[in-house]
Amino acid sequence: SFLHHITKGKPIKTRLLKLKVPKRVPKTVEPHQVQTLIAACNRVRDQFLICLLYESGMRIGQALGLRHEDIHSMDNLIHIEPRDDNLNGARAKSQQSYIVHVTKDLMGLYTRYVCDEFMDILGDHLSDYVFVNLWEGRKGYPMSYSTVMALFSRLARKTGIPIHPHMLRHTHATQLIAEGMDMAFVQKRLGHAHIQTTLATYVHVNTDDLKQAYQTYLDTRHET
């Protein structure tokens, strides 16, 4: 206020109204839709890719950069390793290594893929990449983003389900939170550097949620 005389009488630009841009809720798919997508795949490799993204919450870039050495089937875990030298240009985004635990069923599907398709088709020209071209492009070369997007486009046309790879990550995270997993664990599983990112992206409270939470509070208070 003591500098008021300096700008007195001079127009000052200011924003009278600040409009908050509404936050977009991540798009997800229902469990039965995931099963429909898996059933629509003609190859075990493609089934494994869908199941991996859905069950691990992995980014597509992380999946395309996976090496067989990253998968520890005996322990049912996968190492996510950021690499800058992937032949297909796949990027992990997160620059930190972390571990994702998965189910025995997913590891069984991985084994089926390796034995029935990967080794059978490539023969002596095996690749250290998990996801490689077997029926398209340069055989044995790591799958590219464009190849994956072509696969998802075919599945969308075949099933009528609008789907892209990142929706499976969103679905995984949303289901974990809905089942009550601690947010710190969800953060680590998704590879987020900060828990605020997880909260801002996946925690959405609507009127029904608030009503239910308040009713639960009332019920608990009356019991005590």
C-alpha positions as CSV (number, residue, x, y, z in Angstrom):
1,S,0.0,0.0,0.0
2,F,2.9,2.4,0.6
3,L,3.7,2.2,-3.1
4,H,0.1,3.0,-4.2
5,H,1.1,6.5,-5.4
6,I,3.5,4.9,-8.0
7,T,0.7,3.1,-9.9
8,K,-2.2,5.4,-9.0
9,G,-4.2,6.1,-12.1
10,K,-2.5,3.5,-14.2
11,P,-4.4,0.5,-15.5
12,I,-3.3,-2.8,-14.1
13,K,-4.0,-6.1,-15.8
14,T,-5.7,-8.6,-13.6
15,R,-7.8,-11.8,-13.9
16,L,-11.1,-11.2,-12.4
17,L,-12.3,-14.8,-12.6
18,K,-10.2,-17.9,-12.3
19,L,-11.8,-20.9,-13.9
20,K,-10.6,-24.3,-12.5
21,V,-10.2,-26.8,-15.3
22,P,-12.0,-30.0,-14.2
23,K,-9.8,-33.0,-13.6
24,R,-10.3,-35.8,-16.1
25,V,-11.1,-39.2,-14.6
26,P,-8.8,-41.9,-16.1
27,K,-10.7,-44.2,-18.4
28,T,-10.9,-47.9,-17.3
29,V,-12.4,-51.1,-18.4
30,E,-14.5,-53.7,-16.6
31,P,-13.1,-57.1,-15.6
32,H,-15.4,-58.9,-18.0
33,Q,-14.3,-56.6,-20.8
34,V,-10.6,-57.6,-20.1
35,Q,-11.6,-61.2,-20.4
36,T,-13.3,-60.4,-23.7
37,L,-10.2,-58.8,-25.0
38,I,-8.0,-61.7,-24.0
39,A,-10.4,-64.2,-25.7
40,A,-10.2,-62.1,-28.8
41,C,-6.4,-62.5,-29.1
42,N,-5.3,-65.1,-31.6
43,R,-1.8,-65.5,-30.1
44,V,-0.5,-66.4,-26.7
45,R,2.0,-63.5,-26.9
46,D,-0.8,-61.0,-27.3
47,Q,-2.8,-62.6,-24.4
48,F,0.2,-62.3,-22.2
49,L,0.7,-58.7,-23.1
50,I,-2.9,-57.8,-22.2
51,C,-2.7,-59.8,-19.0
52,L,0.6,-58.3,-18.0
53,L,-0.5,-54.7,-18.4
54,Y,-3.8,-55.4,-16.6
55,E,-2.3,-57.3,-13.7
56,S,0.9,-55.4,-13.1
57,G,-0.1,-51.8,-14.0
58,M,3.0,-51.6,-16.1
59,R,3.3,-48.9,-18.8
60,I,3.5,-50.1,-22.3
61,G,7.0,-48.7,-22.7
62,Q,8.1,-50.7,-19.7
63,A,6.6,-53.9,-21.2
64,L,8.2,-53.4,-24.5
65,G,11.6,-52.9,-22.9
66,L,11.3,-56.1,-20.8
67,R,14.1,-58.7,-21.0
68,H,13.7,-62.3,-20.1
69,E,16.2,-61.8,-17.3
70,D,13.8,-59.3,-15.7
71,I,11.2,-62.0,-15.2
72,H,11.7,-64.2,-12.2
73,S,9.0,-66.9,-12.7
74,M,10.0,-68.9,-9.6
75,D,9.4,-65.9,-7.3
76,N,6.4,-64.5,-9.3
77,L,8.0,-61.1,-9.7
78,I,9.2,-58.8,-12.5
79,H,12.0,-56.3,-12.3
80,I,11.2,-53.0,-14.0
81,E,14.5,-51.6,-15.3
82,P,14.7,-48.2,-17.0
83,R,16.8,-48.5,-20.1
84,D,17.8,-45.9,-22.7
85,D,19.2,-48.3,-25.3
86,N,16.1,-50.2,-26.3
87,L,16.2,-51.1,-30.0
88,N,12.5,-50.3,-30.4
89,G,12.8,-46.9,-28.7
90,A,10.7,-48.0,-25.7
91,R,11.1,-45.8,-22.7
92,A,10.2,-46.6,-19.1
93,K,9.4,-43.0,-18.1
94,S,10.3,-43.7,-14.5
95,Q,14.1,-43.6,-14.0
96,Q,14.0,-45.8,-10.9
97,S,14.1,-49.6,-10.8
98,Y,11.4,-51.3,-8.9
99,I,9.7,-54.7,-8.5
100,V,6.2,-55.8,-9.3
101,H,4.7,-59.0,-7.8
102,V,2.4,-61.0,-10.0
103,T,0.3,-64.2,-9.9
104,K,1.4,-67.8,-10.7
105,D,-1.3,-67.7,-13.5
106,L,0.5,-64.9,-15.3
107,M,3.8,-66.6,-15.0
108,G,2.2,-69.8,-16.4
109,L,1.0,-67.7,-19.4
110,Y,4.5,-66.4,-19.8
111,T,5.9,-69.9,-19.9
112,R,3.3,-70.9,-22.5
113,Y,4.3,-68.0,-24.7
114,V,8.0,-68.8,-24.5
115,C,7.6,-72.5,-25.1
116,D,4.8,-72.6,-27.7
117,E,5.6,-69.5,-29.7
118,F,8.8,-67.6,-28.9
119,M,11.2,-70.6,-29.0
120,D,9.3,-72.5,-31.6
121,I,9.2,-69.7,-34.1
122,L,12.6,-68.1,-33.5
123,G,14.5,-71.3,-33.1
124,D,18.2,-70.6,-32.8
125,H,17.7,-66.9,-33.3
126,L,16.3,-66.1,-29.9
127,S,16.1,-62.5,-28.5
128,D,16.6,-61.3,-25.0
129,Y,13.5,-59.1,-25.4
130,V,10.3,-60.6,-24.2
131,F,7.9,-59.0,-26.7
132,V,9.2,-59.5,-30.3
133,N,7.8,-59.7,-33.8
134,L,6.9,-63.3,-34.6
135,W,4.3,-62.9,-37.4
136,E,4.9,-59.3,-38.4
137,G,7.8,-57.1,-39.4
138,R,11.4,-58.2,-38.8
139,K,11.1,-61.6,-37.1
140,G,12.8,-61.5,-33.6
141,Y,13.0,-57.7,-33.5
142,P,11.5,-56.1,-30.4
143,M,7.9,-55.0,-30.9
144,S,7.4,-51.3,-31.5
145,Y,4.7,-49.0,-30.3
146,S,3.1,-48.9,-33.7
147,T,2.8,-52.7,-33.7
148,V,1.1,-52.7,-30.3
149,M,-1.3,-49.9,-31.3
150,A,-2.2,-51.9,-34.4
151,L,-3.0,-54.9,-32.2
152,F,-5.2,-52.8,-29.8
153,S,-7.0,-51.2,-32.8
154,R,-7.8,-54.7,-34.1
155,L,-9.0,-55.8,-30.7
156,A,-11.2,-52.7,-30.4
157,R,-12.8,-53.4,-33.8
158,K,-13.3,-57.0,-33.1
159,T,-14.8,-56.6,-29.6
160,G,-16.4,-53.2,-29.8
161,I,-14.5,-52.2,-26.7
162,P,-12.6,-48.9,-27.0
163,I,-9.2,-49.8,-25.6
164,H,-5.6,-48.5,-25.5
165,P,-2.7,-49.9,-23.4
166,H,-2.7,-47.2,-20.7
167,M,-6.3,-47.9,-19.9
168,L,-5.2,-51.3,-18.4
169,R,-2.8,-49.5,-16.1
170,H,-5.5,-47.1,-15.0
171,T,-7.8,-50.1,-14.5
172,H,-5.3,-51.9,-12.3
173,A,-4.6,-48.9,-10.1
174,T,-8.3,-48.1,-9.7
175,Q,-9.1,-51.7,-8.7
176,L,-6.3,-51.7,-6.1
177,I,-7.6,-48.5,-4.5
178,A,-11.2,-49.8,-4.6
179,E,-10.1,-52.9,-2.8
180,G,-8.5,-50.8,0.0
181,M,-4.8,-51.2,-0.7
182,D,-2.6,-48.7,1.1
183,M,-1.9,-45.7,-1.1
184,A,1.8,-46.0,-0.4
185,F,1.8,-49.5,-1.8
186,V,-0.1,-48.4,-4.8
187,Q,2.4,-45.7,-5.4
188,K,5.3,-48.1,-5.3
189,R,3.6,-50.6,-7.5
190,L,2.9,-48.0,-10.2
191,G,6.4,-46.6,-10.0
192,H,5.3,-43.1,-9.1
193,A,8.1,-41.0,-7.6
194,H,5.7,-39.1,-5.4
195,I,2.5,-40.3,-3.7
196,Q,0.8,-37.0,-4.7
197,T,0.9,-38.2,-8.3
198,T,-1.0,-41.3,-7.3
199,L,-3.5,-39.4,-5.2
200,A,-4.1,-36.7,-7.9
201,T,-4.5,-39.3,-10.7
202,Y,-6.6,-42.0,-9.1
203,V,-8.5,-40.7,-6.0
204,H,-11.9,-39.3,-7.1
205,V,-14.6,-38.7,-4.5
206,N,-18.1,-38.2,-5.7
207,T,-21.3,-37.4,-3.8
208,D,-22.2,-41.0,-3.3
209,D,-18.8,-41.8,-1.9
210,L,-19.1,-38.9,0.6
211,K,-22.6,-40.1,1.7
212,Q,-21.4,-43.7,2.2
213,A,-18.3,-42.6,4.1
214,Y,-20.4,-40.4,6.4
215,Q,-22.9,-43.1,7.0
216,T,-20.1,-45.5,7.9
217,Y,-18.8,-42.9,10.3
218,L,-22.2,-42.6,11.9
219,D,-22.6,-46.4,12.2
220,T,-19.2,-46.7,13.8
221,R,-19.9,-43.9,16.3
222,H,-23.2,-45.4,17.4
223,E,-21.5,-48.7,18.0
224,T,-19.0,-47.2,20.3
